[in-house]
Each structure stands twice: as C-alpha cells, then as structure tokens.
Amino acid sequence: MSYQALYRVWRPQRFDEIVGQTVITQTLKNAIVTQQTSHAYLFCGPRGTGKTSAAKIFAKAINCPNQKDGEPCNNCDICKAITAGQLNDVIEIDAASNNGVEEIRDIRDKAKYAPTQATYKIYIIDEVHMLSTGAFNALLKTLEEPPANVIFILATTEPHKIPATIISRTQRFDFKRITAQESFDRMVYILKQKQVDFEEPALKVIANAAEGGMRDALSILDQTISFGDNEVTLDNALLVTGSVTESLLADYVKQVVAHETTAGLAALQKVLDDGKDAGRFVEDVISYVRDLLLYKEAPDMVTGSDTTGDVFQQLSKNTDPDVFYQMINALNEVAAQLRFTTHPDVYLEVLTVKLAQIYPNVGTTKAPTSGSASNAAEVAELETQIQQLKQTVSRLSATTAQPQQPAPTVEPSSHSVQGTQTASTTSATPAPTNQPASTTGTQTGKPARAKTATATASHASANVNLAKIYPVLRAATKHDLDAMRDVWDDLLDTLPVTQKAMMHVSKPVAASNEGVIVSFSYAFFFDKAATDDGLRTALESNLNRLTGDTTDVWFVPEDQWPQIRKDFLTDHKEELTGGAAPAGPTTDRQQSPVSDEPASAPLDSPSEDAGISEPENELVTKAQQLFGADNVTIKND
C-alpha cells in the first residue's frame, strides 16, 4: 500500500480522538444517546480543527448498531463502509465544485428516498458558504420540511457568508482553534506510536507554526520527519517552518527595545541570510512580544517562550508595557503589508528602524540621538512624573471642591507718600461700589473705582503679582508672544525632569520686552510654581541663553487670566487708546495698584465718561495687538 500522510492515517475515528473540542463532542454524544438529534447541523470554525471528521464520526455513531455511549464501534460493516467512503447513505459533497442550483435540486429529489442500509441518510456538505444564492434558496425548502430519517451536516470556515435563513434552521457548533499544548500532546502520542525519535522543542516550534490547526501541525510534522530521515530535531523543525530560534528572537527584541538600530539591523540580516520566511519572522516576533507582555502581568499564561532565560525576564521586567503595545501594532501593520509585496526585506528593515524608535507614551516618531538610552530613561521618568502630578490634581479637585461663593469686593490699599505697596498685599476689606475715594486736597479726574476679585481659585489669587504683570501687559505685542511660543518647547527641554513635568501644563499668554506671563491649567501647579524660586530662576536664565534678552517670568492661573486681562484693559483704557491722562495732584490721593495714574471712578459715577471721546473700536484694536485677535472675544455688556 502506498504511503499516506499523517493527517490521513491519524484522522480521528471516535469523538474522544478529536483534539480540543470537548464541549462539541460531548454534546453530540449526548444527543445520540438520548435520541434527540436534529435534522440539520452547522459546523463552523478555522481550517484543520475537526469539522469534517466530527461529521463523519457523527454519521457512524448515529447509524452504528453497536454504538456505546454515543461512540461508534468502528468494527461493524456500516462503520467500516463509512470510514472507507463506500456507504451510499452517507453522501459527502464539496460545495466549492458543486455550488449550482441543479446540484442542490438533485440532492433535494434524492433525499425523499429512504436509506438503503443505514438508519439515517446523512448529507455532509463541505465549504457550504460557496453555494450560490439560487442553491441556498433550493436548499432552504428542504431544511424547512426535511424528509424523515435525513440529516444535513453543513461545514464551513466562513459562516458569515451563509444566509441567516439557513443558519436559523440548523444547530450551530463553533469549532475553536487548537492550542499549541494540545497539538504538542497529540504529536507526542503519534510519534511514540510510530516509534520516531523527536526533540520536544521541535514539536513546540511545529505547534506554534500550525496556528491552531491540527491538520497543519501533522502536515508540518510529516515534512520534518521526511527532511530529518525519520527523526525530528529542533534544527530541522526551524528549517522546515522558516521559524527563528528563541535566542535570536530574544537578541533582536532586546536590541530594538534598547534603541540599538544598527545591532537590530544586523540581527535581521542574519535572519534573512538564513533563508527565514519574512511573514513567519514577524509572527514569531509578535508571539515573543506577546509572551513578554503576558509574563509581566500573568506569568502562568506564558507557555511558548523560555521564561527561565535571563534576557526574557529582564526584558519583561524593565520594559514599559506601552512599548510592547506599540510594537505589536507596528508588527501587525507590516504583517498585513507583506502579503502584497515582492520585497519583504525592505519592509523588515523599515520595521526594525521603526521599532528601535519606540518610546513609552511618546510614539514611534521620536528619533534617538546620541546617548539614546539615557534619553529614553529621562523621557520615561518625565512621563511618570506627569502622570503622578495629574493624579494628585484629580484627588485634590475631588476632595477640596467647594460651592462657588459670590465674588467679594476688595479695595486696593492706599500708598503712602514715602513708598509704594505691591498689589499682592492689597486689603481685602469690602467697600461699597459707589463710594468715592477719600482725598485730603483738591483732586480732579475720576474717583477711584473699587476692583473686584475673581471668586474662582481664590486660594491662588493671593500669589498673582499684578504690580509685575501690568507693566508686561502695557508693552505686550503679538510679535513678542509668537516669538516666545517658538522657543517655548526648547525652553522646557532645558529644565530638569521634575521642573519640566510641572511646566507641562503651562503656556505663555502674553510677552513683551518687560517679561513673559505664563498661565497654568491647574491651580495646584500654579501654587507649586509660584512658590518655587528655583523654577523662575531657571526659566529666566535659560530664556536669556536662548534669546539673548533678559526676560522676567510671571505666573497666573489659567482661570483668572481672562479677568486679569479684562481689568487691565478697563483700567488703562485711555492710555491704550491714546487719550489724555487725567490731570491733578498726586500727593496724598488714592493710587492705582500698578501705576502712578489715578484710579478710575466707579462705573455709576456721574463723571465716568469725562474725557473719553475715542471710538470703542480703538480699544478693541489695541487689545488685539496686545494679545492676538484669536485671544480677544468682544461682548456687549
């Protein structure tokens, strides 16, 4: 007798011999024992998982006169005839080549006749998704009203192509992929029965290469036995499957994770020189990275890799999981592209460079520089600091949130003749809005207008130094702000990791030759920065080095910045639009907190508009020049 392939010789003949489908086989056996079988079944799942074998075993078991516990005896005439494919009552049809309406009509007509030898007439239609629309319609009527003693078993790898009207009239069984361990155990059993010498690592390579198909595993095993002269070794299995050794995979992944592009390309070249399959190499790297990721979280789930190796454990322990996520995404993209190219080596080389440029939480576009390993560590530490600070902000916001109170009215403290006092020390004593400022002599111009403080983020408002901020705003221009934004990222790169993490949520909002104003998205960060003299010193020193100018840096909370800007424009309306400043003695009169000009009168003062004749749009134009048109919103009060 001529030689038969392993997958044909060792094809399951009993339900117990089907690998990895315990739920399905137990269900079918129980249905046979209790005589509760259906008239139509749908077996669907990946290739080589036992669909057709289960259909033939079912046909034998339901017709076997000696069946026991739902299993066929395989010794009676009916079982032997079905195994040999010679029983007329069990008809196996390939729908890929018999997919027309006429073939299905022929089945429908012959199904009316009673079985000749067996108890049930069984129709096994393989690859049923290949039937045409007309053929499905012809089959539908038979499934709706099946003849007695007729059972249809439909098998397919693509159930989504089958009409729902067909599926709804069948009992569906989904065959799952066979695990590598189950394939390994089955191959060990077969080789021991055949008395063939083997190495266990070789069988593990074959099981992984089979991708969940038992038939594929036996086919590869057959090739390996032939190549190795009736012996299964690891080297032979690697050559037959085109796989890469564990050590080479470990070296390659270690080099790209460490951003050693040159060494990674050298390892890739060795793989290509050995004639390894490009697609198999990518799949092996995906599997290895997956094992690294799982070993980090659930070591018991990792069975494919050598978890006892020092390289494996170090990679899993010291590498950020985000790097593994990005690597798997990049590998999957290349795996899909390799199907359509005739130059896989080019894709693999580009892939290696891309993998070597992956950083945690940064992405794949940041290229390594000299000392890239230390840079990667610094970036990782920076991102960790940022995450920790954001978590702290969230906790503080949740625990310290208070109901918003009405905005208190505060009056700037008066300056003495001998000296001045900054706005950060202004008195918080409430004053009536319409009360004019007291004077000791004749005074012209507007009475002083009380200023209102913003209620939001009141704990931070005491740190806003208006005496230093207003001079910056008085000379601010859009050009200076754009110039500051251009060098802002470079400025942050000069800071230590902790300071850079703090400034991560800040941005410049106004700039002039007097200095720059920086707003913070969170009040918590503003408080930290406002009390950190070392941070302000570092910013001013590095700005001087980057721009060549001596620039002061002042901080404001982002939620208070619009009010500060609005108050400045209101208080300095005449100055900004070119109007004349109010005249009058300056001795012993109430002063503005940020300049030597008299404070403006209350809004409801009779002399509020005295001396103001310029159009309103001039103030808008000046504000747009100071802060940029995008940052100015015009509202009618």
Disulfide bonds with the S-S distance in Angstrom:
none
